Amino acid sequence: MRIGLIAGNGQFPIIFCKRAKEAGFKVYAAAYRQEADPEIAAHVNEIEWFHVGQVSRLIKYFKKHRIDQAVMLGGVKKTNIFKDLKPDIKAISLIAGLRHTHDDGILRAFAGLLEKNGIAVKSSTFLLPDLLAPEGCWTRRKPSRGEMAEIGLGWKVAKEIGRLDIGQCVVAGGGSILAVEAVDGTDATIKRGGGLSRGNAVVVKVCKPAQDERFDVPAIGVDTIRTMAEAGAHVLAIEAGKAIVFDRAEMIRLADRHDITIVALDKP
């Protein structure tokens, strides 16, 4: 069995490669320069490095290796897109045909183009369902009644910015929204919101209402907790069964050390 991997940054692509090999897949990676971890080369059967926007070359690479299914894993820093974007004719045509260039629109169009070329795009978690967040409070510290109210406010606003395809994370505190995720990403949002709070920041990260599970699924990990500890945020609320969690046991240990709450909810 063969599978293609379109690899961005973070640990998700490498975790997938290890699981795919255990499941008997040969992995052929199309890795984005300045994004994918060079270590990924040690975990795949074949790898080729691409600039963002080299769509025709990517499709040719997969066809050369007889790839008829692929996954899109890892992020691409939106701030880097403006520095390293090298669109080919196919990419320009793809973008020109869109009504807007928000994340989901581009990713869905890209996935549709792959599928028109005989490459089915699989769910990002189809080999890794154990990474999805289990419901419940994971930490010793439980959210207070006031913090649950902040979670409710943050959840409502996060769903709305998700509907508008702006981001997936907000920071609430003192009954107000302190920060909304934009192109700078989750960690920067936590830092902005924490800087405006008085140590009572609540971080909420949820799926978009029309989330496409093939890509851009919200993810958290140890670095999320480290950023929260530095920013003075004491509660992290995520969506159970939909957020991807990396190094969960280590996350919980670090959160308990910093008196941070982690709670996964179906809804607040």
Backbone as CSV, one residue per row, in Angstrom:
resi,resn,N_x,N_y,N_z,CA_x,CA_y,CA_z,C_x,C_y,C_z
1,MET,0.844,-1.196,0.000,0.000,0.000,0.000,0.878,1.245,0.000
2,ARG,0.460,2.230,-0.769,1.195,3.489,-0.865,0.299,4.646,-0.442
3,ILE,0.914,5.655,0.181,0.155,6.853,0.522,1.058,8.073,0.375
4,GLY,0.489,9.147,-0.136,1.215,10.393,-0.261,1.023,11.235,0.989
5,LEU,2.025,11.991,1.331,1.966,12.891,2.482,2.394,14.276,2.031
6,ILE,1.512,15.250,2.196,1.852,16.651,1.961,2.165,17.231,3.331
7,ALA,3.444,17.488,3.589,3.920,17.765,4.948,4.260,19.231,5.167
8,GLY,3.628,19.784,6.194,3.960,21.119,6.663,4.768,21.024,7.948
9,ASN,4.629,22.037,8.820,5.445,22.076,10.028,4.819,21.276,11.179
10,GLY,5.536,21.205,12.275,5.054,20.501,13.456,5.384,19.016,13.438
11,GLN,4.956,18.339,14.500,5.289,16.925,14.665,4.281,15.975,14.033
12,PHE,3.119,16.474,13.627,2.068,15.618,13.094,2.543,14.776,11.900
13,PRO,3.250,15.364,10.909,3.680,14.547,9.777,4.564,13.364,10.180
14,ILE,5.476,13.574,11.128,6.369,12.490,11.552,5.603,11.432,12.332
15,ILE,4.690,11.855,13.205,3.860,10.891,13.932,3.069,10.038,12.946
16,PHE,2.513,10.692,11.916,1.755,9.952,10.900,2.644,8.938,10.182
17,CYS,3.845,9.349,9.800,4.748,8.447,9.075,5.019,7.175,9.874
18,LYS,5.260,7.335,11.161,5.535,6.173,12.009,4.328,5.244,12.062
19,ARG,3.142,5.809,12.227,1.927,4.991,12.299,1.621,4.345,10.947
20,ALA,1.835,5.087,9.873,1.572,4.551,8.535,2.464,3.348,8.246
21,LYS,3.736,3.440,8.617,4.650,2.314,8.394,4.218,1.101,9.218
22,GLU,3.766,1.338,10.458,3.271,0.240,11.291,2.067,-0.435,10.636
23,ALA,1.267,0.361,9.923,0.065,-0.172,9.268,0.365,-0.762,7.889
24,GLY,1.633,-0.758,7.486,2.012,-1.388,6.224,2.028,-0.480,5.014
25,PHE,1.973,0.835,5.218,2.009,1.781,4.102,3.445,2.174,3.757
26,LYS,3.691,2.384,2.483,4.884,3.070,2.030,4.513,4.542,1.877
27,VAL,5.334,5.417,2.461,4.994,6.838,2.512,5.875,7.622,1.541
28,TYR,5.195,8.397,0.676,5.870,9.250,-0.287,5.529,10.696,0.072
29,ALA,6.541,11.414,0.557,6.298,12.749,1.113,6.612,13.858,0.128
30,ALA,5.688,14.812,0.044,5.923,16.091,-0.619,6.024,17.109,0.516
31,ALA,7.238,17.524,0.831,7.476,18.344,2.020,7.726,19.798,1.639
32,TYR,7.115,20.709,2.408,7.278,22.131,2.117,8.571,22.681,2.732
33,ARG,9.355,23.350,1.911,10.590,23.972,2.376,10.292,25.031,3.435
34,GLN,11.189,25.168,4.397,11.077,26.128,5.500,9.896,25.831,6.414
35,GLU,9.271,24.676,6.240,8.159,24.291,7.099,8.375,22.893,7.684
36,ALA,8.449,21.875,6.843,8.566,20.499,7.311,9.906,20.267,8.007
37,ASP,9.883,19.451,9.056,11.082,19.096,9.812,11.978,18.207,8.938
38,PRO,13.250,18.565,8.760,14.146,17.731,7.946,14.211,16.278,8.414
39,GLU,13.910,16.045,9.693,13.940,14.681,10.232,12.959,13.757,9.514
40,ILE,11.949,14.344,8.884,10.934,13.522,8.225,11.543,12.616,7.157
41,ALA,12.659,13.028,6.597,13.300,12.230,5.546,13.672,10.831,6.035
42,ALA,13.907,10.691,7.343,14.295,9.388,7.894,13.100,8.464,8.115
43,HIS,11.889,8.972,7.886,10.683,8.194,8.207,9.821,7.893,6.989
44,VAL,10.311,8.203,5.803,9.517,7.988,4.588,10.286,7.128,3.586
45,ASN,9.571,6.612,2.612,10.217,5.821,1.567,10.817,6.692,0.466
46,GLU,10.200,7.853,0.285,10.675,8.790,-0.750,10.246,10.186,-0.328
47,ILE,11.088,11.181,-0.613,10.724,12.558,-0.265,11.208,13.507,-1.354
48,GLU,10.407,14.523,-1.602,10.805,15.603,-2.498,10.362,16.903,-1.836
49,TRP,11.208,17.925,-1.936,10.939,19.194,-1.261,10.350,20.204,-2.244
50,PHE,9.335,20.931,-1.782,8.589,21.864,-2.629,8.475,23.226,-1.965
51,HIS,8.328,24.244,-2.793,7.884,25.544,-2.310,6.356,25.546,-2.327
52,VAL,5.755,26.309,-1.424,4.306,26.454,-1.440,3.889,27.042,-2.787
53,GLY,2.913,26.415,-3.427,2.433,26.912,-4.716,2.869,26.081,-5.905
54,GLN,3.773,25.125,-5.683,4.234,24.285,-6.795,3.281,23.094,-6.955
55,VAL,2.086,23.395,-7.415,1.015,22.412,-7.482,1.243,21.394,-8.602
56,SER,1.574,21.850,-9.792,1.786,20.935,-10.918,2.902,19.939,-10.619
57,ARG,3.978,20.449,-10.058,5.114,19.576,-9.733,4.728,18.539,-8.684
58,LEU,3.930,18.948,-7.697,3.490,18.023,-6.653,2.633,16.900,-7.242
59,ILE,1.703,17.260,-8.107,0.844,16.248,-8.727,1.687,15.287,-9.576
60,LYS,2.650,15.823,-10.322,3.524,14.969,-11.133,4.322,14.011,-10.249
61,TYR,4.775,14.503,-9.114,5.538,13.672,-8.176,4.694,12.497,-7.689
62,PHE,3.455,12.768,-7.285,2.583,11.694,-6.815,2.246,10.715,-7.940
63,LYS,1.980,11.240,-9.119,1.650,10.350,-10.242,2.837,9.465,-10.609
64,LYS,4.029,10.033,-10.545,5.247,9.274,-10.845,5.358,8.044,-9.934
65,HIS,4.919,8.207,-8.685,5.028,7.108,-7.717,3.705,6.357,-7.526
66,ARG,2.778,6.572,-8.452,1.498,5.836,-8.467,0.721,6.012,-7.150
67,ILE,0.654,7.246,-6.697,-0.073,7.571,-5.468,-1.514,7.926,-5.809
68,ASP,-2.480,7.211,-5.211,-3.890,7.518,-5.465,-4.625,7.943,-4.196
69,GLN,-3.883,8.085,-3.072,-4.459,8.616,-1.848,-3.373,9.376,-1.084
70,ALA,-3.785,10.435,-0.399,-2.805,11.275,0.294,-3.450,11.945,1.496
71,VAL,-2.598,12.432,2.400,-3.045,13.221,3.542,-2.299,14.550,3.525
72,MET,-2.922,15.569,4.110,-2.316,16.890,4.243,-2.152,17.157,5.730
73,LEU,-0.901,17.158,6.203,-0.648,17.265,7.638,0.391,18.337,7.942
74,GLY,0.218,18.980,9.092,1.147,20.025,9.492,0.723,21.366,8.933
75,GLY,1.147,22.401,9.589,0.742,23.734,9.169,1.733,24.380,8.218
76,VAL,1.301,25.462,7.651,2.167,26.354,6.889,1.958,27.738,7.499
77,LYS,3.010,28.296,8.066,2.878,29.604,8.711,2.406,30.623,7.689
78,LYS,1.287,31.241,8.007,0.716,32.185,7.052,1.653,33.352,6.792
79,THR,2.440,33.722,7.812,3.387,34.816,7.608,4.502,34.414,6.661
80,ASN,4.787,33.099,6.552,5.832,32.635,5.642,5.350,32.536,4.197
81,ILE,4.046,32.411,4.020,3.503,32.276,2.666,3.920,33.461,1.802
82,PHE,3.946,34.637,2.413,4.287,35.840,1.655,5.780,35.896,1.311
83,LYS,6.601,35.099,2.039,8.043,35.106,1.811,8.472,34.013,0.834
84,ASP,7.774,32.860,0.842,8.263,31.707,0.089,7.213,31.138,-0.865
85,LEU,6.253,31.933,-1.233,5.217,31.466,-2.157,5.734,31.544,-3.587
86,LYS,5.710,30.403,-4.282,6.154,30.356,-5.680,5.082,29.648,-6.501
87,PRO,3.966,30.340,-6.747,2.847,29.694,-7.438,3.150,29.404,-8.897
88,ASP,2.774,28.206,-9.340,2.875,27.889,-10.758,1.542,28.234,-11.436
89,ILE,1.451,27.957,-12.722,0.241,28.315,-13.471,-0.998,27.649,-12.885
90,LYS,-0.855,26.389,-12.490,-2.006,25.673,-11.933,-2.467,26.298,-10.624
91,ALA,-1.509,26.706,-9.781,-1.853,27.347,-8.512,-2.521,28.700,-8.749
92,ILE,-2.004,29.467,-9.696,-2.594,30.775,-10.004,-4.021,30.601,-10.520
93,SER,-4.240,29.616,-11.378,-5.585,29.349,-11.901,-6.531,28.929,-10.787
94,LEU,-6.011,28.131,-9.856,-6.812,27.670,-8.726,-7.282,28.851,-7.883
95,ILE,-6.348,29.730,-7.540,-6.671,30.875,-6.688,-7.573,31.867,-7.425
96,ALA,-7.336,32.041,-8.713,-8.133,32.983,-9.498,-9.596,32.571,-9.570
97,GLY,-9.863,31.290,-9.435,-11.231,30.801,-9.510,-11.985,30.845,-8.199
98,LEU,-11.334,31.317,-7.127,-11.981,31.352,-5.815,-12.675,32.690,-5.569
99,ARG,-13.751,32.627,-4.811,-14.452,33.862,-4.444,-13.676,34.606,-3.363
100,HIS,-12.989,33.871,-2.491,-12.117,34.493,-1.491,-10.953,33.546,-1.232
101,THR,-9.911,34.043,-0.580,-8.707,33.242,-0.366,-8.506,32.915,1.109
102,HIS,-9.601,32.671,1.826,-9.491,32.211,3.200,-8.960,30.778,3.208
103,ASP,-8.512,30.343,4.384,-7.857,29.032,4.504,-8.666,27.896,3.901
104,ASP,-9.905,27.742,4.391,-10.703,26.591,3.973,-10.976,26.600,2.473
105,GLY,-11.222,27.770,1.932,-11.505,27.847,0.502,-10.326,27.350,-0.329
106,ILE,-9.119,27.786,0.031,-7.924,27.366,-0.701,-7.683,25.868,-0.519
107,LEU,-7.783,25.387,0.721,-7.510,23.976,0.991,-8.528,23.059,0.319
108,ARG,-9.801,23.441,0.356,-10.820,22.619,-0.315,-10.594,22.596,-1.828
109,ALA,-10.245,23.751,-2.376,-9.992,23.808,-3.823,-8.769,22.965,-4.183
110,PHE,-7.740,23.021,-3.361,-6.533,22.229,-3.593,-6.845,20.740,-3.504
111,ALA,-7.609,20.357,-2.462,-8.001,18.951,-2.330,-8.845,18.508,-3.517
112,GLY,-9.732,19.380,-3.984,-10.560,19.058,-5.141,-9.725,18.854,-6.393
113,LEU,-8.678,19.673,-6.539,-7.788,19.540,-7.693,-7.033,18.212,-7.641
114,LEU,-6.563,17.837,-6.455,-5.883,16.550,-6.309,-6.818,15.407,-6.683
115,GLU,-8.061,15.493,-6.211,-9.010,14.413,-6.473,-9.375,14.339,-7.955
116,LYS,-9.416,15.486,-8.634,-9.646,15.471,-10.085,-8.510,14.777,-10.815
117,ASN,-7.346,14.757,-10.185,-6.185,14.094,-10.760,-5.979,12.689,-10.199
118,GLY,-7.029,12.137,-9.611,-6.992,10.755,-9.165,-6.329,10.508,-7.825
119,ILE,-6.178,11.576,-7.012,-5.535,11.439,-5.702,-6.558,11.793,-4.623
120,ALA,-7.122,10.790,-3.963,-8.117,11.009,-2.918,-7.442,11.565,-1.667
121,VAL,-8.030,12.601,-1.066,-7.478,13.204,0.144,-8.195,12.615,1.354
122,LYS,-7.432,11.940,2.204,-7.980,11.251,3.374,-8.054,12.200,4.574
123,SER,-8.886,11.827,5.560,-8.943,12.575,6.813,-7.579,12.574,7.482
124,SER,-7.229,13.674,8.103,-5.914,13.789,8.746,-5.734,12.799,9.896
125,THR,-6.827,12.292,10.448,-6.724,11.386,11.605,-7.122,9.953,11.274
126,PHE,-7.179,9.579,9.999,-7.718,8.258,9.678,-6.856,7.114,10.205
127,LEU,-5.565,7.357,10.449,-4.717,6.345,11.083,-4.419,6.661,12.550
128,LEU,-4.906,7.804,13.027,-4.539,8.274,14.361,-5.745,8.759,15.171
129,PRO,-6.813,7.968,15.258,-7.981,8.418,16.019,-7.695,8.616,17.501
130,ASP,-6.642,7.973,18.005,-6.285,8.095,19.425,-5.751,9.482,19.779
131,LEU,-5.436,10.299,18.777,-4.956,11.658,19.049,-6.099,12.639,19.311
132,LEU,-7.336,12.226,19.034,-8.470,13.131,19.252,-8.746,13.289,20.746
133,ALA,-9.110,14.499,21.143,-9.257,14.846,22.562,-10.431,14.122,23.215
134,PRO,-10.193,13.368,24.312,-11.301,12.760,25.058,-12.004,13.798,25.918
135,GLU,-13.304,13.638,26.087,-14.095,14.603,26.860,-13.745,14.538,28.336
136,GLY,-13.763,15.688,28.994,-13.558,15.748,30.437,-12.496,16.754,30.829
137,CYS,-12.337,16.932,32.149,-11.274,17.775,32.683,-10.068,16.877,32.953
138,TRP,-8.941,17.200,32.389,-7.773,16.319,32.441,-6.841,16.638,33.602
139,THR,-7.008,17.780,34.208,-6.028,18.274,35.173,-6.584,18.299,36.594
140,ARG,-5.659,18.465,37.553,-6.095,18.565,38.962,-6.952,19.811,39.165
141,ARG,-6.546,20.896,38.550,-7.295,22.150,38.699,-8.536,22.096,37.806
142,LYS,-9.696,22.352,38.390,-10.957,22.353,37.644,-11.357,23.801,37.341
143,PRO,-12.112,24.023,36.277,-12.547,25.394,35.978,-13.592,25.865,36.985
144,SER,-13.469,27.105,37.424,-14.453,27.684,38.338,-15.720,28.050,37.579
145,ARG,-16.749,28.429,38.318,-18.000,28.852,37.663,-17.752,30.072,36.778
146,GLY,-16.940,31.009,37.274,-16.633,32.197,36.480,-15.855,31.855,35.227
147,GLU,-14.927,30.915,35.343,-14.153,30.504,34.175,-15.017,29.760,33.161
148,MET,-16.008,29.008,33.640,-16.928,28.358,32.710,-17.729,29.396,31.920
149,ALA,-18.054,30.505,32.583,-18.754,31.586,31.876,-17.849,32.185,30.797
150,GLU,-16.552,32.352,31.119,-15.595,32.866,30.135,-15.449,31.873,28.966
151,ILE,-15.440,30.586,29.290,-15.361,29.567,28.238,-16.573,29.679,27.319
152,GLY,-17.762,29.862,27.909,-18.975,29.997,27.099,-18.900,31.173,26.149
153,LEU,-18.401,32.307,26.661,-18.242,33.493,25.818,-17.217,33.233,24.716
154,GLY,-16.066,32.687,25.109,-15.011,32.425,24.140,-15.432,31.418,23.086
155,TRP,-16.186,30.406,23.512,-16.651,29.365,22.583,-17.551,29.971,21.504
156,LYS,-18.467,30.817,21.939,-19.394,31.447,20.993,-18.648,32.290,19.969
157,VAL,-17.684,33.074,20.435,-16.930,33.938,19.524,-16.001,33.118,18.635
158,ALA,-15.369,32.072,19.205,-14.480,31.223,18.412,-15.237,30.526,17.282
159,LYS,-16.458,30.080,17.575,-17.266,29.451,16.523,-17.604,30.461,15.421
160,GLU,-17.825,31.703,15.827,-18.171,32.725,14.834,-16.972,33.077,13.960
161,ILE,-15.784,33.235,14.552,-14.621,33.538,13.708,-14.272,32.322,12.847
162,GLY,-14.617,31.122,13.344,-14.430,29.929,12.528,-15.381,29.913,11.346
163,ARG,-16.618,30.322,11.598,-17.605,30.391,10.505,-17.145,31.357,9.435
164,LEU,-16.483,32.430,9.855,-15.968,33.428,8.920,-14.605,33.027,8.352
165,ASP,-14.094,31.870,8.796,-12.807,31.337,8.333,-11.666,32.303,8.628
166,ILE,-11.690,32.863,9.854,-10.628,33.770,10.302,-9.612,33.016,11.153
167,GLY,-10.098,32.191,12.074,-9.230,31.451,12.974,-10.032,30.479,13.811
168,GLN,-9.378,29.871,14.797,-10.029,28.853,15.632,-9.880,29.128,17.126
169,CYS,-9.126,30.152,17.492,-8.783,30.369,18.902,-9.104,31.796,19.321
170,VAL,-9.622,31.935,20.551,-9.786,33.251,21.161,-9.320,33.180,22.609
171,VAL,-9.014,34.337,23.156,-8.668,34.450,24.569,-9.672,35.384,25.213
172,ALA,-10.287,34.892,26.309,-11.279,35.681,27.028,-10.779,35.959,28.438
173,GLY,-11.345,37.009,29.047,-10.999,37.347,30.424,-11.770,38.564,30.880
174,GLY,-12.258,38.524,32.107,-12.989,39.670,32.646,-14.267,39.969,31.903
175,GLY,-14.857,38.940,31.292,-16.099,39.131,30.563,-15.923,39.716,29.174
176,SER,-14.680,39.822,28.708,-14.402,40.396,27.389,-13.551,39.439,26.559
177,ILE,-13.577,39.647,25.257,-12.669,38.936,24.366,-11.388,39.756,24.271
178,LEU,-10.276,39.146,24.669,-9.001,39.855,24.730,-8.179,39.705,23.458
179,ALA,-8.348,38.596,22.772,-7.570,38.373,21.548,-8.295,37.373,20.658
180,VAL,-8.180,37.579,19.364,-8.783,36.708,18.351,-7.679,36.256,17.406
181,GLU,-7.642,34.968,17.123,-6.606,34.434,16.243,-6.754,34.972,14.822
182,ALA,-5.632,35.371,14.262,-5.589,35.819,12.865,-4.409,35.113,12.198
183,VAL,-3.733,35.769,11.281,-2.652,35.109,10.550,-1.455,34.791,11.431
184,ASP,-1.360,35.394,12.631,-0.186,35.160,13.471,-0.242,33.845,14.236
185,GLY,-1.397,33.173,14.280,-1.478,31.854,14.877,-1.852,31.829,16.348
186,THR,-2.013,30.597,16.866,-2.526,30.391,18.221,-1.590,30.928,19.296
187,ASP,-0.297,30.602,19.220,0.631,31.033,20.272,0.668,32.552,20.391
188,ALA,0.700,33.234,19.260,0.717,34.697,19.290,-0.583,35.245,19.870
189,THR,-1.691,34.561,19.598,-2.983,34.980,20.144,-2.988,34.846,21.661
190,ILE,-2.449,33.739,22.154,-2.378,33.527,23.609,-1.511,34.605,24.260
191,LYS,-0.396,34.932,23.631,0.488,35.960,24.188,-0.185,37.325,24.197
192,ARG,-0.890,37.659,23.122,-1.584,38.950,23.065,-2.664,39.029,24.130
193,GLY,-3.468,37.957,24.217,-4.552,37.955,25.194,-4.043,37.934,26.620
194,GLY,-3.004,37.123,26.877,-2.438,37.061,28.219,-1.863,38.391,28.651
195,GLY,-1.282,39.126,27.714,-0.709,40.423,28.027,-1.747,41.459,28.416
196,LEU,-2.983,41.235,28.012,-4.061,42.179,28.335,-4.853,41.774,29.574
197,SER,-4.612,40.563,30.065,-5.352,40.075,31.229,-4.571,40.349,32.506
198,ARG,-5.207,40.054,33.620,-4.524,40.176,34.907,-4.348,38.781,35.499
199,GLY,-3.836,37.893,34.687,-3.613,36.526,35.128,-4.853,35.664,35.106
200,ASN,-5.905,36.131,34.433,-7.162,35.359,34.414,-7.582,34.997,32.988
201,ALA,-6.612,34.887,32.086,-6.940,34.604,30.685,-7.422,33.173,30.501
202,VAL,-8.465,33.020,29.685,-9.036,31.722,29.344,-8.885,31.534,27.832
203,VAL,-8.231,30.460,27.440,-7.980,30.178,26.031,-8.997,29.151,25.536
204,VAL,-9.662,29.460,24.435,-10.653,28.553,23.847,-10.247,28.276,22.403
205,LYS,-10.124,26.990,22.061,-9.766,26.615,20.696,-10.721,25.528,20.232
206,VAL,-11.467,25.803,19.155,-12.519,24.889,18.701,-12.446,24.689,17.189
207,CYS,-13.168,23.680,16.714,-13.294,23.462,15.273,-14.189,24.529,14.656
208,LYS,-13.959,24.791,13.395,-14.878,25.655,12.658,-16.204,24.924,12.488
209,PRO,-17.319,25.645,12.433,-18.623,24.974,12.304,-18.718,24.036,11.108
210,ALA,-18.066,24.384,10.010,-18.083,23.521,8.822,-16.694,22.922,8.609
211,GLN,-16.087,22.439,9.699,-14.723,21.928,9.647,-14.594,20.763,8.661
212,ASP,-13.609,20.853,7.793,-13.267,19.752,6.902,-12.177,18.944,7.600
213,GLU,-12.497,17.711,7.995,-11.570,16.917,8.798,-10.352,16.432,8.014
214,ARG,-10.295,16.754,6.726,-9.122,16.371,5.945,-7.936,17.284,6.224
215,PHE,-8.181,18.470,6.794,-7.089,19.401,7.028,-7.500,20.486,8.015
216,ASP,-6.495,21.186,8.517,-6.687,22.362,9.383,-7.497,22.052,10.637
217,VAL,-7.360,20.820,11.168,-8.030,20.470,12.415,-7.267,21.132,13.559
218,PRO,-7.956,21.738,14.546,-7.241,22.403,15.640,-6.356,21.417,16.399
219,ALA,-5.158,21.855,16.738,-4.203,20.987,17.418,-3.582,21.729,18.594
220,ILE,-3.313,20.980,19.662,-2.636,21.536,20.831,-1.542,20.573,21.263
221,GLY,-0.616,21.071,22.065,0.469,20.236,22.549,1.186,20.900,23.701
222,VAL,2.341,20.379,24.037,3.116,20.889,25.170,3.452,22.365,24.990
223,ASP,3.776,22.771,23.760,4.123,24.179,23.517,2.951,25.106,23.827
224,THR,1.726,24.615,23.639,0.551,25.424,23.977,0.542,25.749,25.465
225,ILE,0.838,24.741,26.292,0.848,24.944,27.746,2.009,25.847,28.148
226,ARG,3.157,25.673,27.534,4.299,26.540,27.843,3.966,27.995,27.542
227,THR,3.333,28.222,26.395,2.965,29.584,26.015,1.951,30.163,26.997
228,MET,0.983,29.345,27.407,-0.010,29.804,28.381,0.644,30.173,29.709
229,ALA,1.594,29.349,30.173,2.269,29.620,31.442,3.022,30.949,31.375
230,GLU,3.674,31.208,30.252,4.414,32.462,30.079,3.475,33.656,29.995
231,ALA,2.291,33.440,29.414,1.347,34.551,29.190,0.415,34.795,30.369
232,GLY,0.415,33.897,31.344,-0.480,34.061,32.486,-1.899,33.611,32.210
233,ALA,-2.065,32.620,31.331,-3.396,32.047,31.054,-3.540,30.758,31.856
234,HIS,-4.691,30.599,32.509,-4.850,29.481,33.443,-5.892,28.450,33.033
235,VAL,-6.576,28.661,31.916,-7.582,27.689,31.464,-7.460,27.507,29.957
236,LEU,-7.458,26.232,29.537,-7.501,25.889,28.118,-8.723,25.015,27.886
237,ALA,-9.634,25.480,27.036,-10.834,24.710,26.689,-10.765,24.345,25.209
238,ILE,-10.955,23.060,24.923,-10.920,22.580,23.543,-12.162,21.747,23.272
239,GLU,-12.359,21.385,22.007,-13.560,20.651,21.611,-13.278,19.148,21.618
240,ALA,-14.013,18.434,22.472,-13.810,16.990,22.613,-14.113,16.258,21.310
241,GLY,-13.262,15.277,21.002,-13.481,14.447,19.830,-13.137,15.097,18.506
242,LYS,-12.677,16.360,18.554,-12.389,17.080,17.312,-11.004,17.720,17.282
243,ALA,-10.486,18.110,18.437,-9.135,18.673,18.494,-8.116,17.544,18.548
244,ILE,-6.964,17.764,17.920,-5.859,16.810,17.959,-4.934,17.201,19.104
245,VAL,-4.518,16.204,19.877,-3.688,16.450,21.056,-2.371,15.684,20.914
246,PHE,-1.254,16.408,21.010,0.065,15.790,20.957,0.657,15.715,22.360
247,ASP,1.291,14.607,22.691,1.986,14.445,23.975,1.069,14.771,25.149
248,ARG,-0.100,14.125,25.157,-1.129,14.457,26.149,-0.641,14.288,27.583
249,ALA,0.042,13.183,27.889,0.502,12.950,29.263,1.465,14.046,29.709
250,GLU,2.386,14.439,28.839,3.333,15.500,29.176,2.617,16.838,29.302
251,MET,1.619,17.076,28.458,0.811,18.297,28.568,0.181,18.412,29.946
252,ILE,-0.412,17.313,30.406,-1.108,17.307,31.696,-0.128,17.537,32.838
253,ARG,1.044,16.881,32.779,2.050,17.074,33.834,2.481,18.534,33.905
254,LEU,2.722,19.143,32.741,3.150,20.539,32.711,2.033,21.462,33.190
255,ALA,0.797,21.181,32.784,-0.339,21.997,33.216,-0.516,21.919,34.728
256,ASP,-0.407,20.728,35.305,-0.538,20.582,36.756,0.575,21.341,37.480
257,ARG,1.779,21.343,36.897,2.905,22.051,37.517,2.644,23.553,37.554
258,HIS,1.954,24.071,36.519,1.701,25.517,36.441,0.285,25.894,36.881
259,ASP,-0.419,24.952,37.484,-1.786,25.203,37.960,-2.708,25.673,36.839
260,ILE,-2.608,24.996,35.701,-3.418,25.308,34.522,-4.476,24.228,34.335
261,THR,-5.674,24.637,33.989,-6.773,23.714,33.707,-6.806,23.383,32.221
262,ILE,-6.978,22.089,31.897,-7.262,21.674,30.531,-8.594,20.933,30.551
263,VAL,-9.542,21.412,29.781,-10.855,20.777,29.747,-11.302,20.621,28.301
264,ALA,-11.796,19.421,27.968,-12.316,19.128,26.630,-13.817,18.961,26.735
265,LEU,-14.560,19.746,25.985,-16.009,19.798,26.100,-16.690,19.477,24.761
266,ASP,-17.847,18.858,24.842,-18.678,18.718,23.651,-19.284,20.077,23.322
267,LYS,-19.710,20.765,24.365,-20.146,22.164,24.293,-20.154,22.710,25.709
268,PRO,-19.957,24.012,25.895,-19.886,24.591,27.250,-21.259,24.697,27.903
